[in-house]
Amino acid sequence: MAISPAYKEIIDFIAAGTTPQDLVVFRPSEAAKERVADLIYREKTTGLTAEETTELNHYLQLEHLMRLAKARARHYLKNE
């Protein structure tokens, strides 16, 4: 499986080192947001290939992971 641009963004973000504050303010690129929006739209209208469905599911997993990490980072910042 090829690594999607969204995964590359997260990998680069983590590899560069981060702080709780950096994590809280992290936002995906416009290209990643547009890709997800396109996949969601097409899923609802014309349907997706199996590969595109897998890609969308990966994006959704990444989003969930980042939401959890951001919640934890906010907790750390609140308790500093």
NORHUKA-V633106 format. One line per field, one symbol per residue. ss: DSSP state (H for helix, E for strand, L for the rest). A space follows every 50 residues. Layout:
BEGIN
ss: ???
END
This chain:
BEGIN
ss: LLLLHHHHHHHHHHHLLLLHHHHHHLLLLHHHHHHHHHHHHHHHHLLLLH HHHHHHHHHHHHHHHHHHHHHHHHHHHHLL
END
